[in-house]
Structures are given as structure tokens and as C-alpha cells.
């Protein structure tokens, strides 16, 4: 079984709020590139940054970030 990863809907919520990456970056105190790498799942934000992003979008962290379901692997029969 693999370790579950973090998925996000940041781009969806950001564009729905009519914010550019730059505007969200300014509101959260990070660079536009950081917002871009989070949206593209290259970078996992810290807890503090995830909370700042959620606050800036007036959402809960859980509305933006979720744990991906782990891949199921078949285990050998014990018979």
C-alpha cells in the first residue's frame, strides 16, 4: 500500500473567487510561484499556509485540501 497524497481544488476555488495567483499570494504572504506549485501539486503547503489560503478564500481547509485515497494493492493469500 502506498502513502496517501494530498489533493487540492485550489485553482477551482481561486478562480471562482475571481482572484489571480498574484492576488492570492499577496493575501497570504507568499510568492505567486508558491501558489502555482501548490495548485499543480508540486508543493504541499504548511499547515499555517493552508489555513491562510482557506481564510483568504473564506473556506475551510478541508474544502481545498484532502487526502487522496491510498492505492489498494492485492495482498498474497495466506492459505
TIDRENZA-787800 format. One line per field, with one value per residue: residue number from 0; x, y, z of N, C-alpha, C, O in turn; residue in three letters. Coordinates in steps of 0.1 Angstrom, whole numbers, always signed. Each point is the difference from the previous one (the first is absolute). Layout:
BEGIN
seq [NUM ...]
nc1 [X ...]
nc2 [Y ...]
nc3 [Z ...]
cac1 [X ...]
cac2 [Y ...]
cac3 [Z ...]
cc1 [X ...]
cc2 [Y ...]
cc3 [Z ...]
oc1 [X ...]
oc2 [Y ...]
oc3 [Z ...]
type [ala ...]
***
This chain:
BEGIN
seq [0 1 2 3 4 5 6 7 8 9 10 11 12 13 14 15 16 17 18 19 20 21 22 23 24 25 26 27 28 29 30 31 32 33 34 35 36 37 38 39 40 41 42 43 44 45 46 47 48 49 50 51 52 53 54 55 56 57 58 59 60 61 62 63 64 65 66 67 68 69 70 71 72 73 74 75 76 77 78]
nc1 [+8 -14 +19 -13 -11 +15 -20 +1 -10 +22 +11 -5 +11 +20 +1 -1 +20 +1 +6 +11 +11 +0 -18 -2 +10 -9 -16 +12 +1 -14 +14 +5 +21 +3 -5 +16 +17 -7 +0 +21 -9 +4 -17 +14 -21 +11 +7 +21 +17 +5 +12 +23 +11 +4 +18 +21 +2 +10 +21 -12 +11 -15 -3 +17 +0 +10 -8 +20 -16 +0 +21 -17 +8 +5 -17 +22 -5 -18 -11]
nc2 [-12 +10 +11 +0 +2 +16 -1 +6 +13 -5 -15 -22 -10 -9 -19 -18 -5 -13 -20 +19 -9 +12 -1 -18 +2 +13 -10 -9 +18 -3 -17 +16 +7 +15 +21 +12 +8 +19 +20 +7 +9 +22 +15 -8 +7 +19 -9 +4 -11 -21 +1 +1 -19 -16 +4 -6 -21 +7 -8 -19 -1 -4 +22 +4 -1 -12 -11 +0 -4 -9 +2 -5 -7 -8 -5 -1 -13 +2 +1]
nc3 [+0 -15 -2 +18 -20 -4 +8 -22 +15 +5 -12 +5 +18 -6 -12 +13 +10 -18 +6 +2 -17 -19 -13 -13 -20 -15 -12 -16 -14 -17 -3 -16 +2 +16 -4 -11 +13 +10 -10 +0 +18 -4 +3 +15 -5 +4 +19 +7 -9 +8 +19 -3 -5 +16 +13 -8 +5 +19 +2 -6 +19 +17 +5 +15 +22 -17 +17 -9 -14 +21 -7 -14 +20 -21 +14 +4 -17 +14 -20]
cac1 [-8 +8 -4 -10 +5 -9 -6 -6 -9 +3 -3 -14 -5 +6 -6 -14 +1 +5 +13 +12 +10 +7 -9 +0 +13 +1 -9 +5 +14 +9 +2 -10 +5 -4 -14 +0 +5 -10 -10 +4 +4 +14 +4 -10 +2 +0 -13 -2 -3 -13 -10 -1 -7 -14 -6 -1 -11 -12 -4 +7 +12 -5 -6 +10 +10 -5 +9 -4 -2 +12 -2 -1 +8 -5 +10 +0 -8 +8 -4]
cac2 [+12 +12 +11 +8 +13 +11 +5 +13 +7 +14 +8 +2 +9 +13 +6 +2 +12 +10 +4 -5 -6 +11 +5 -9 +0 +12 -2 -11 +3 -9 +4 -6 -13 -9 -3 -8 -13 -7 -3 -11 -11 -2 +4 -2 +11 -2 +1 +15 +5 -5 +8 +13 -1 -2 +13 +10 -5 -2 -14 -8 -7 -12 +3 +2 -11 -13 -11 -9 -13 -9 -11 -13 -10 -13 -6 -14 -9 -6 -14]
cac3 [+0 -1 +9 -7 -3 +2 -12 +3 -9 +2 -12 -1 +9 -2 -12 +4 +8 -9 +5 -8 +8 +7 +11 +11 +6 +8 +12 +9 +4 -7 -14 -10 -4 +10 -2 -12 +3 +8 -9 -9 +9 +0 +13 +11 +9 +14 +6 +1 -14 -4 +7 -6 -13 +3 +5 -11 -9 +9 +0 +10 -6 -6 -12 -10 +1 +5 -1 -10 +4 -4 -10 +6 -7 +5 +9 -3 +8 +11 +0]
cc1 [+9 -5 -9 +6 -11 -5 -6 -8 +2 -3 -14 -6 +5 -6 -14 -1 +5 +14 +11 +9 +7 -9 -1 +13 +2 -9 +5 +15 +11 +2 -10 +5 -4 -15 -1 +4 -10 -11 +3 +6 +15 +5 -12 +2 +1 -14 -4 -4 -14 -11 -1 -7 -15 -7 -1 -12 -13 -5 +7 +12 -5 -7 +10 +10 -6 +11 -6 -1 +12 -3 +0 +9 -5 +11 -1 -9 +8 -4 +12]
cc2 [+12 +10 +9 +14 +10 +4 +14 +5 +15 +9 +3 +11 +14 +7 +3 +13 +12 +6 -6 -7 +11 +6 -9 -1 +12 -1 -9 +2 -10 +5 -6 -14 -11 -5 -10 -14 -8 -4 -12 -13 -3 +2 -2 +11 -4 +2 +15 +5 -5 +8 +14 +0 -2 +13 +10 -4 -1 -14 -7 -7 -13 +2 +1 -12 -12 -10 -9 -14 -8 -10 -13 -10 -13 -7 -15 -8 -7 -15 -9]
cc3 [+0 +10 -7 -2 +3 -14 +3 -11 +0 -13 -3 +9 -2 -12 +3 +8 -8 +4 -10 +10 +8 +11 +12 +7 +9 +12 +10 +3 -7 -15 -9 -4 +10 -2 -12 +3 +9 -10 -8 +8 +0 +15 +10 +10 +15 +6 +1 -14 -4 +7 -5 -13 +2 +4 -11 -9 +7 -1 +11 -7 -7 -13 -12 -1 +6 -2 -11 +6 -4 -10 +7 -8 +5 +8 -3 +10 +11 +1 -4]
oc1 [+10 -11 +2 +8 -11 +7 -3 +1 -9 -6 -4 -7 -7 -4 -6 -10 +1 +2 -1 -1 +3 +6 +1 +1 +5 +5 -3 +5 +10 -6 -7 -8 -3 -3 -8 -6 -1 -5 -8 +6 +4 +10 -12 +10 -5 -9 -12 -10 -8 -10 -12 -8 -8 -11 -11 -5 -10 -12 +8 -1 +5 -2 -4 +3 -7 +8 -11 +7 +5 -12 +7 -1 -4 +12 -10 -1 +12 +4 -2]
oc2 [+1 -1 +4 +5 -3 +3 +2 -4 +8 +10 +11 +9 +10 +12 +10 +8 +11 +12 -11 +2 -1 +3 +5 -1 -1 +4 +0 -8 -2 +10 -10 -9 -11 -11 -9 -10 -12 -12 -8 -9 -11 -6 +3 +2 -11 +5 +4 +8 +8 +2 +5 +9 +7 +3 +7 +9 -4 -2 +6 -2 -3 -10 -2 -4 +0 +1 -4 -4 +1 -5 -3 -1 -2 +0 -6 +3 -3 -7 -12]
oc3 [+7 +5 -12 +9 +3 -9 +12 -12 -2 +1 -3 -5 +2 +1 -5 -2 +5 -1 -4 +12 +12 +11 +11 +12 +11 +11 +12 +8 +6 -4 +4 -2 -3 +1 +0 -5 -1 +1 -4 -5 +2 +4 -4 +6 +4 -7 -3 -1 -6 -6 -1 -3 -7 -4 -1 -6 -6 -1 +8 -12 -11 -8 -11 -11 +10 -9 -1 +9 -11 -1 +9 -12 +12 -3 -3 +11 -2 +10 +0]
type [unk unk unk unk unk unk unk unk unk unk unk unk unk unk unk unk unk unk unk unk unk unk unk unk unk unk unk unk unk unk unk unk unk unk unk unk unk unk unk unk unk unk unk unk unk unk unk unk unk unk unk unk unk unk unk unk unk unk unk unk unk unk unk unk unk unk unk unk unk unk unk unk unk unk unk unk unk unk unk]
***
